[in-house]
Amino acid sequence: MTAPSLWQPITVGRMHLPHRLALAPMTRNRAQPDGTPGELASEYYAQRASLGLLITEGTQPSADGQGYLLSPGIHTPAHVAGWRTVAEAVHAAGGHLVLQLMHAGRLGHPDNTPHHRLPVGPSAVSAGQQIPTPTGMQETPVPRALEATEIPGVIDEFRHAAACAIEAGADAVEVHAANGYLLHQFLSTDANQRTDDYGGSVEDRARLAVEVTRAVAQEIGADRTGVRISPAFGLGGLDEGDAEAVHTQYLHLTHRLVQLDLAYLHVHHRGDDDLLRAIRDAWPSVLLVVRKDRTREQVADDIEAGLADMAPLGRSALANPDIVERLRTGAPFNEVDKATIYGGTAVGYTDYPTLSRV
Ligand SMILES: Cc1cc2nc3c(=O)[nH]c(=O)nc-3n(C[C@H](O)[C@H](O)[C@H](O)COP(=O)(O)O)c2cc1C
């Protein structure tokens, strides 16, 4: 059997997609102060609709889930109304919208949120990171460890946010268990020093990610639920141990997620191809794989090698709204303007030229 090409259609849960590309989730810090998506968000996402599957920037499921300045939320009626405008614009342009639910956990700062509360985490262990705040870069504080009695509430925040996303017209939801945020913090041996049912063993460290995903899937349908993981990715100061420990932790998690019959698994892959192969072999539905810094020649490699079904694009799609056409035709790419990635105006957001506008 020949491997599928980048240009073959694919079905992901309820979504029928024209090819194997997608927009990777990217935080842009342009929401309104109350977390409602900014006025340009509809245009930004609709411009990229030819990517088919658009995974949004990380979006907090609750006030405590916010870590960065001006990140959007999906837990109030205003958020639902704002995202509805985005979903309608994306659908009108022929795309599908997947909202990424991101609880930042300890990767935050009281100065970044309207409520100014201390970030929460699995344990009172600082990420030891410098993060942007309104007064410049500051160290992440020691978080407040979540009480065992608070954990059902956190799970319920994700469930409620997923319901809000679907109410807003999103096609699906991606649970963010990657990149150093709350669910990844629970997976990690150093950030998670709990001795209750949510820490201490491989099974217990995976429990919150599994329970959150199960609650989301029960709420909106497993065929509208995906999960993102990033094994061994140390972003946010995490250390998950040696390759064997990472392998054990993530294969356990993968097997637990398999039981939920989800639409897809999304791996932000950082290098261990043996682990990626093992996840591929264990995962029965669609597998999305992002590798940082792929060249345009490498975009299809994992699909052609049978290691992935889809290849979401991050920065290249940020700077090229018509990246699909550029890849198809061999046209050159715009470069990313690093100065305008996070926050700001239309500059570096909705004004990247398309081929027809160059
Ligand atoms: C500006 C920026 C913001 C990002 N924000 C998120 C995010 O909110 N959620 C997430 O899961 N990954 C996030 N990522 C990671 C990307 O989804 C992607 O995995 C990474 O950029 C590597 O892909 P690339 O080389 O195609 O850019 C972000 C990356 C960038 C560059």
The ligand as an ORCA input file, in Angstrom:
! r2SCAN-3c Opt
* xyz 0 1
  C       3.820     32.422     18.101
  C       3.582     31.001     18.521
  C       2.565     30.738     19.413
  C       2.280     29.407     19.781
  N       1.219     29.168     20.608
  C       0.841     27.894     20.832
  C      -0.375     27.630     21.529
  O      -1.130     28.528     21.918
  N      -0.687     26.333     21.727
  C       0.105     25.297     21.291
  O      -0.221     24.134     21.489
  N       1.258     25.537     20.613
  C       1.626     26.794     20.348
  N       2.752     27.036     19.587
  C       3.501     25.908     18.993
  C       3.055     25.667     17.540
  O       1.735     25.128     17.514
  C       3.991     24.702     16.769
  O       3.959     23.454     17.395
  C       5.419     25.227     16.712
  O       5.438     26.575     16.279
  C       6.312     24.408     15.740
  O       5.805     24.449     14.439
  P       6.433     25.415     13.294
  O       7.919     25.101     13.178
  O       5.648     25.053     12.045
  O       6.217     26.838     13.707
  C       3.079     28.350     19.261
  C       4.120     28.645     18.386
  C       4.371     29.945     18.000
  C       5.478     30.207     17.004
*
